[in-house]
Amino acid sequence: MTNRNRLALLLSVISLALLWPGLVEPVLTIKATMDLFGVTRELTNETRSVVGAIRSLHDTGNDFVAGLILLFSVLVPLTKAALLVPILALRGSPWSYRLFVFVRAISKWSMADVFAVGMLIALLVAKGTANLSAIAGVGFYYFAAYCLVSNAAFQLLQIERVPASPQA
């Protein structure tokens, strides 16, 4: 195994360690207030993690949206990380390269990056509104770090294409 692939493996392990708290720790707190006759009333104050948001969406009948977030923010990143082991274990075989191409393809559909950018936009919009505030939780920073480290790991990963052996 090359040093480059060793580093990619190490970064993948680190990214998984960052993904878990990114999914279960609070990602965002949104607070809305209203001024009425000189008195400020709190309308809502909600803190959610990614897993909490999925559960909340499911509980309110928004299964399609919950499923999309589950698929692209949880299952795709876990699949991507899990397939790294066989990619490296089977290196030098056509299967290793096929799995590598598959992981590269599903990485394009990962919502992790989109989710992190969406959270950042929500924070910026809320900061510009007088009666709405958004505070990034620790989970947001873990999730953003997961995105960066995971992408770096797969950029470093180097798998050579091996032609399939001819059938007899």
N, C-alpha and C positions, 0 to 999 in steps of 0.2 A: 504494500500500500504506500502510495506516495505521501510526502509530508502535506501536500495540498489537500488530499483526501482525508488525512488524519485531522487536519484543522477543520475541514467541512464536517466531519463526524462530531468533533468536540463542539463546534458551534451549534449543530443540530441538537445535541444533548442540552446545551445551555438554553437554546430556544424553547425546548419543551419545558424546562424548569421555569421559564418566564411565562409560558402560555397558561399554565395552571392558575397562578394568581391573577393573571390577566382576565381569566374567565369567571373566577369566583369572587374576587375582591370588588368593592364598589368602583364603578367606572365613571359614573356621572351623578351629580346631585343637581336637580333643577328645582328652583324655588320661584314661585310666582306670588306677587303681592298686589294689593289694590288699595289705593287711597280713597277713602270715603268719608267726607265731612271732617277732614283733618286727622282721621285715624287710619293707620295702616293695618290692613287685615291680610293675613297669609292665606292664599287660596290653595296652594299646594306646596309640598316640600317632599320630593321623592328622590330616593337614592336607589340606584339599580346596578347590578353587575350584569355581565352578558348572560350568564346562566339564569339569573333572576328575571331578566327581560324576556328570555325565551319562555320561562315558566309562566310569567304574567301574561304574555301574549297567548299562550296555549289556554290558560284559565279563562281568558275573556273571549275565546272562540276564534282567535286570529291564528289558526293552525298553519295556514300557508306561510305567513310571514315568520312565525316561530320556526317552521321547518326550514325556511331559507337561511335564517340566521344560524340554526343548528348545523345545517349542512355545510355552509360556506365559512363559518367562523369557528366551528368545533371539529366536525368530521374531516373536512379537507386538510386542515393543518395536522391533525393526528395521523391521517393516512399518509400524508407526505413524509412525516417523521418516521413512521413505522416502516415504510418501504425503503428507507435509507439502508437499513441493515441488510436486506437481501440484495440490494444494488451493490453494496460493497462486498458481501460474502460471495456473490456470483460473478465478481468482476472477471473479465476475460471471456465471458460467455455471451452469446446473443441475448439471453434473458436479462442480463444486467443492463444492457443498453436499452432494451425494450421497456423495462421498468423505469429507467432514467427518463426516457422520452415521455412515458405516461405521467410521471411526477411533474415533469416540466409543463405538460399540458394542463394538469389539474391546478397547478400553481397559478396559472393565468385566471382561473375561476375563483381563486381564494378571495373571500370577502374581508380577510384580515386587514389588508391595506386599505380597502375602501371603508371599512368600519372605522379604522383609526382616523382617516381623513374626515369622515362624516362627524365623528365626535369632536374633532378640532373645529369644524365649521359651526357645529351647534354651540360650542363654547364661545366662539367669536360673535355669533349672532346674539346670544343671550347677553353678552357683555355690553352690546350696543343698545339694549332695550332697557328702559328705565325701571320697569316693574318685573323684570325677569332676570334671574341670575342662574348661571350654570357654573359648577365647580367640578373640575376633573378630579376623580378619585384616584387612589393609588393603582387600581386595576387598569386604568387608562394607560398609565406609564409602563406598567408591566406588558400590556398588550402591544403598545407601540414598540417597546424594546424587542418583544417577540418578533414582530414584523421585520424589523431591521436585521436582527441576528439570523433569522430563518432565511431571509433573502440572501444575505451574505454567504450563508452555508451552501446554498444551492448554486450560487454564482461560482464558488470555489470548487465545487465538486467536478471532477474531471473523469469521465467515463468514455473509453474508446469504443467505437463501433466495431463489433466483430461480426464478420459475415457468417451466416448460418452454414453449417457443414452440409454438403450436398447429400441428398438421400440416395440410397443404393437401389 
